[in-house]
Amino acid sequence: MITSAQNPKVKELLLLQQKSSERRKTGLFVVEGRRELHHCVETGYEVGSVFCCHSLLTDIDGHEGMPSLPVSTPVYEVSEQVYEKMAYRGGTEGLMATVRMRERILDDLRLSPSPLIVVLERVEKPGNLGAVLRSADAAGADAVMVCDPLTDLYNPNLIRSSVGAFFSVPCVACTSEACIAFLKQRGITILTAQLQDSKLYYDTDMRRGIALVMGTEATGLTTQWREAADAHIRIPMLGRVDSLNVSVSAAILLFEAVRQRRKD
């Protein structure tokens, strides 16, 4: 039983949560919550250590707390007080773990014959990326590509906000140049979301292989993507503001693609 937040194991986990440099150095990141850890294990990630607060660990949505792990996996019991200090957010059901990172590159992706892909350029808010992954999972997207990212893909807020979709949807970080070349080589239609020189998204054919490309809310897409696009699309904005949160935009466009593909 760990009862002190000064315990070296607790300090190590807190460093992994707080510092991307520590994550890069150790090759480890933190997964918090039962659903998330179950998804992590089910998709073959290697768990380093598990921290469990049994007084908070109860059955939820068919997941009986602890996932099936190798017998060699260290499991540490922590007090509620210590767990509260360790938890990145509240209500995480008494379970968290350190997990080994996986290097993902574009050539590792296994795409369907008519892939549905989300591309995000220079995304900087981990919560937004987590929400996009959640929508991508719900829409059955093949992959999410994060170009020239300004956030760490293993940020704990990203993992948590994806509610496990980080593990079910292939997510690759790369340069915009590499991503454009990858899409062009495979004949995937590039659709950039932008206000200028664009047509309404629901008037665009999304039944073939497509990449839905979105930029930041503040500056939008760079010229590089606008020029690489096969078509420019927009979501109608009928109020005073001229943009939506990127995760909302991604959900709208993804499910238009789903709607069109289910009509056939």
C-alpha positions in Angstrom: 0.0 0.0 0.0 1.4 3.4 -1.0 0.2 6.1 1.4 2.5 8.9 0.6 2.6 11.2 -2.5 6.4 11.3 -1.9 6.8 7.7 -2.9 9.3 7.5 -5.8 6.8 5.5 -8.0 4.2 8.2 -7.5 6.7 10.9 -8.3 7.7 9.1 -11.5 4.1 8.9 -12.7 3.5 12.5 -11.9 6.5 13.5 -14.0 5.2 11.5 -16.9 1.9 13.3 -16.7 3.4 16.7 -16.4 6.4 16.7 -18.8 6.5 15.7 -22.4 10.3 15.6 -22.1 10.0 12.9 -19.5 7.7 10.9 -21.7 10.1 11.1 -24.6 13.1 10.2 -22.4 11.5 7.1 -20.9 9.2 6.0 -23.7 6.3 5.8 -21.3 3.0 7.6 -21.0 0.1 7.5 -18.5 -3.3 5.9 -19.1 -6.0 6.9 -16.6 -9.4 5.2 -16.2 -10.8 1.7 -16.6 -12.3 2.0 -20.0 -9.1 3.6 -21.3 -6.9 0.9 -19.8 -9.1 -1.9 -21.1 -8.9 -0.4 -24.6 -5.2 0.0 -24.2 -4.6 -3.7 -23.3 -7.1 -5.0 -25.9 -5.1 -3.3 -28.6 -1.8 -4.8 -27.5 0.0 -2.0 -25.7 2.6 -3.0 -23.2 1.7 -1.9 -19.6 4.6 -1.0 -17.4 3.1 -0.5 -13.9 -0.5 -0.3 -12.6 -1.7 1.9 -9.7 -5.0 0.9 -8.2 -7.2 2.3 -5.5 -9.6 -0.6 -4.7 -12.0 1.6 -2.7 -12.8 3.4 -6.0 -12.6 0.4 -8.2 -16.1 -1.0 -9.0 -17.7 -2.7 -12.0 -18.7 -0.3 -14.8 -20.1 -1.0 -18.2 -19.1 -4.6 -18.2 -15.5 -3.9 -17.3 -14.6 -5.5 -14.0 -11.9 -3.0 -13.0 -8.6 -4.6 -13.7 -7.9 -5.9 -17.3 -6.1 -9.1 -17.9 -2.4 -8.5 -17.6 0.8 -10.6 -17.5 1.5 -11.9 -14.0 4.9 -10.0 -14.1 3.1 -6.6 -14.3 3.7 -4.7 -11.1 0.5 -3.6 -9.4 0.6 -1.0 -6.7 -2.3 -0.3 -4.3 -2.6 3.4 -3.4 -4.7 5.2 -0.8 -7.6 7.5 -1.9 -5.6 10.5 -0.8 -2.6 9.5 -2.9 -4.8 8.6 -5.9 -6.4 12.0 -5.8 -3.0 13.6 -6.1 -2.0 11.3 -9.0 -5.2 11.6 -11.0 -5.0 14.1 -13.9 -8.8 14.6 -13.7 -11.5 13.6 -11.3 -13.8 10.5 -11.6 -11.3 8.2 -13.1 -12.5 5.1 -11.3 -9.4 4.2 -9.3 -7.1 2.9 -12.0 -4.1 4.2 -13.9 -1.0 2.8 -15.5 2.2 3.6 -17.2 2.3 2.3 -20.7 5.1 1.8 -23.3 4.8 4.2 -26.3 4.5 2.9 -29.9 6.2 4.6 -32.8 3.6 5.0 -35.6 4.6 6.1 -39.1 2.5 6.6 -42.3 3.7 3.4 -44.0 2.4 1.4 -41.0 -1.2 2.4 -41.8 -3.5 -0.3 -43.3 -6.2 1.5 -45.2 -9.5 0.3 -46.6 -10.2 0.5 -50.4 -12.0 3.8 -50.0 -10.4 5.2 -46.8 -11.9 7.9 -44.7 -9.1 10.0 -43.1 -8.9 13.0 -40.9 -5.9 15.3 -41.2 -5.2 18.0 -38.6 -2.6 20.7 -39.3 -0.8 22.2 -36.3 -3.3 21.2 -33.7 -2.3 22.6 -30.4 -5.0 21.6 -27.9 -4.8 18.0 -26.7 -8.5 18.0 -25.7 -9.5 18.9 -29.2 -7.4 16.1 -30.7 -8.8 13.6 -28.2 -12.4 14.7 -29.2 -11.5 14.3 -32.9 -10.3 10.8 -32.3 -13.5 9.9 -30.5 -15.5 11.1 -33.5 -13.2 9.3 -35.9 -13.8 6.1 -34.0 -17.6 6.6 -34.0 -17.5 7.2 -37.8 -15.3 4.2 -38.6 -12.5 6.4 -39.9 -9.3 4.6 -41.1 -6.8 7.0 -39.5 -6.1 10.5 -38.0 -3.0 12.2 -39.3 -1.6 15.0 -37.2 0.7 17.3 -39.3 3.4 19.5 -37.7 1.8 19.0 -34.3 2.1 21.6 -31.5 0.9 19.1 -28.9 2.3 15.8 -27.6 0.3 12.9 -28.9 0.8 11.2 -25.5 -0.5 14.1 -23.5 -2.7 12.7 -20.7 -5.5 15.1 -21.5 -5.5 13.8 -25.1 -5.7 10.2 -23.9 -8.4 10.9 -21.4 -10.6 13.1 -23.7 -10.5 10.4 -26.5 -12.2 7.9 -24.0 -10.0 5.1 -25.4 -10.3 6.1 -29.1 -6.6 6.9 -29.1 -6.1 3.1 -29.0 -8.7 2.1 -31.6 -8.0 4.7 -34.3 -4.5 4.8 -35.8 -3.1 8.2 -35.1 0.2 9.3 -36.9 2.3 12.4 -36.4 4.1 13.6 -39.5 5.0 16.6 -41.6 2.5 18.2 -43.9 4.9 17.5 -46.8 5.0 13.8 -46.0 1.3 13.5 -45.5 0.5 15.2 -48.8 2.9 12.9 -50.7 1.3 9.9 -48.9 -2.2 10.9 -49.9 -1.3 11.8 -53.5 0.6 8.5 -54.0 -2.5 6.6 -53.0 -5.0 8.6 -55.0 -6.8 9.8 -51.9 -8.9 13.0 -52.6 -7.8 15.9 -50.4 -10.7 18.0 -49.1 -9.7 21.1 -47.2 -12.1 22.8 -44.9 -11.9 26.6 -45.5 -14.1 29.6 -46.0 -12.4 31.0 -49.1 -13.1 29.6 -52.6 -15.1 26.7 -51.3 -18.4 24.9 -51.7 -20.8 23.5 -49.2 -19.6 20.2 -47.7 -22.8 18.3 -48.4 -22.5 19.1 -52.1 -19.2 17.3 -52.3 -18.8 13.6 -53.2 -17.4 11.8 -50.1 -18.0 8.2 -51.2 -14.5 7.7 -52.6 -11.3 7.7 -50.6 -11.0 11.1 -48.9 -8.9 13.0 -46.5 -10.8 15.7 -44.5 -8.2 18.4 -43.7 -8.6 21.0 -41.0 -6.4 23.7 -39.5 -6.5 25.7 -36.3 -9.4 27.9 -35.4 -7.2 30.9 -35.2 -5.3 30.8 -38.5 -6.9 28.0 -40.5 -4.8 26.0 -43.0 -1.5 27.0 -44.5 -1.1 27.7 -48.2 0.7 24.4 -48.6 -2.6 22.5 -47.9 -4.8 24.9 -49.8 -2.7 24.4 -52.9 -2.5 20.6 -52.5 -6.3 20.2 -52.2 -8.5 18.6 -54.8 -11.5 20.5 -53.5 -12.2 23.2 -50.9 -15.3 22.7 -48.7 -17.1 24.7 -46.0 -19.7 24.3 -43.3 -22.3 27.1 -43.6 -21.9 29.7 -40.8 -25.3 31.5 -40.3 -24.4 33.4 -37.1 -21.9 36.1 -36.2 -18.9 33.9 -35.7 -17.0 32.5 -38.6 -15.6 29.2 -37.3 -16.4 26.2 -35.2 -14.2 24.2 -32.8 -12.1 21.8 -34.8 -13.6 18.8 -33.1 -17.1 19.9 -33.9 -16.1 20.5 -37.6 -14.5 17.1 -37.8 -17.6 15.4 -36.5 -19.9 17.2 -38.9 -17.7 16.3 -41.9 -17.1 12.7 -40.8 -20.7 11.9 -40.4 -21.6 13.5 -43.8 -19.2 11.0 -45.3 -20.9 8.2 -43.3 -24.3 9.4 -44.5 -23.2 9.4 -48.2 -21.6 6.1 -48.0 -24.6 4.4 -46.3 -26.9 5.6 -49.1 -25.3 3.2 -51.6 
